[in-house]
C-alpha cells in the first residue's frame, strides 16, 4: 500500500515539475523583447486607422498627445513614440499601436498588434490567444481613461472646485 | 524515521520547490503614478535622465525629446528585466519640470521601489550641473 502511495506521489510530483519546465516556443514579441525592440518598425497610419477610434473635441493635439502618453505608460511598456507622426506603440495585452490625428477635432485611433503573438519559426501558430471582445473592452477602457485625463482639468472644470 | 514519514517529508519539500516555480505576477491593476517636480529646465532634466540610463547600464528602448519620453530597460537587483517609462513635462513659466515614472515588467507593474534609486540618481546628476 505504502509503495503504491509512494509511486503515485512521485508520478504526481514529476508531472508538476514537467508543468514548470520552460517551453522554448518564442513569439515575435518574445524575440523583440530579447533584442530590446531593435529594428522594430511602427505600423503604418492606414493600418492603425483600421481599428477603434474616438474623437476629442475641445482639446488640442498637444493636450491629447500628452494625456495619451500618461495613460499608456501606466498601462504597458511604450516601445515606440513619435510626436511628429502622432504614432505610439505600447506593449499591453494585446500590444497596441496608437495614432493621434491632428485636425480641428483631434481623433485617436487604436489597433491591436495580435500578429506579434505569432511564432517566429511557425507564423501560422500563435503563442497566446487574441480575444476580440476582450481587446474591444480594453480599447474602451483606454479611451475612457484618456477622456478623463484630457478633460479633467478643462471640460469638467467642476472637478477642481473645492478641491 | 519510517519510510512513510520520509515520503511525506519529501513530498512537502518538493511541493514547496514547485511553488517556487510559480511566476511572481503583480496583482494590482490600479494606475500607479510616481512623479516628482524639479526646479530645473526641461533640457537639464532630459540630459540628467540620459545620464541615469548610462550609469545604471540601461538600454534605451525609445526616446522622443519632443514628447519628453524616454523608455529604457535595466536589470533589477532580482535580475528581472525592468522597463522604465519616464515622461518629462515642463512648465516654462515657472521653470518647473515634472518627472513621471512607471517601472514595469512584462507582466505588470514592478513594485519593488526602484523609483527611489532612479530619483536619487537623478538628483545626484542634477547636483553636479
Boltz contact constraints between the chains, C-beta under 6 A:
constraints:
  - contact:
      token1: [A, 2]
      token2: [B, 4]
      max_distance: 6.0
  - contact:
      token1: [A, 6]
      token2: [B, 7]
      max_distance: 6.0
  - contact:
      token1: [A, 9]
      token2: [B, 11]
      max_distance: 6.0
  - contact:
      token1: [A, 13]
      token2: [B, 14]
      max_distance: 6.0
  - contact:
      token1: [A, 16]
      token2: [B, 18]
      max_distance: 6.0
  - contact:
      token1: [A, 20]
      token2: [B, 21]
      max_distance: 6.0
  - contact:
      token1: [A, 36]
      token2: [B, 59]
      max_distance: 6.0
  - contact:
      token1: [A, 36]
      token2: [B, 61]
      max_distance: 6.0
  - contact:
      token1: [A, 36]
      token2: [B, 73]
      max_distance: 6.0
  - contact:
      token1: [A, 37]
      token2: [B, 61]
      max_distance: 6.0
  - contact:
      token1: [A, 69]
      token2: [B, 69]
      max_distance: 6.0
  - contact:
      token1: [A, 69]
      token2: [B, 87]
      max_distance: 6.0
  - contact:
      token1: [A, 73]
      token2: [B, 85]
      max_distance: 6.0
  - contact:
      token1: [A, 73]
      token2: [B, 87]
      max_distance: 6.0
  - contact:
      token1: [A, 73]
      token2: [B, 102]
      max_distance: 6.0
  - contact:
      token1: [A, 74]
      token2: [B, 31]
      max_distance: 6.0
  - contact:
      token1: [A, 74]
      token2: [B, 102]
      max_distance: 6.0
  - contact:
      token1: [A, 77]
      token2: [B, 83]
      max_distance: 6.0
  - contact:
      token1: [A, 77]
      token2: [B, 104]
      max_distance: 6.0
  - contact:
      token1: [A, 78]
      token2: [B, 71]
      max_distance: 6.0
  - contact:
      token1: [A, 78]
      token2: [B, 85]
      max_distance: 6.0
  - contact:
      token1: [A, 79]
      token2: [B, 61]
      max_distance: 6.0
  - contact:
      token1: [A, 79]
      token2: [B, 62]
      max_distance: 6.0
  - contact:
      token1: [A, 80]
      token2: [B, 62]
      max_distance: 6.0
  - contact:
      token1: [A, 81]
      token2: [B, 62]
      max_distance: 6.0
  - contact:
      token1: [A, 81]
      token2: [B, 64]
      max_distance: 6.0
  - contact:
      token1: [A, 81]
      token2: [B, 67]
      max_distance: 6.0
  - contact:
      token1: [A, 81]
      token2: [B, 69]
      max_distance: 6.0
  - contact:
      token1: [A, 83]
      token2: [B, 64]
      max_distance: 6.0
  - contact:
      token1: [A, 83]
      token2: [B, 66]
      max_distance: 6.0
  - contact:
      token1: [A, 83]
      token2: [B, 67]
      max_distance: 6.0
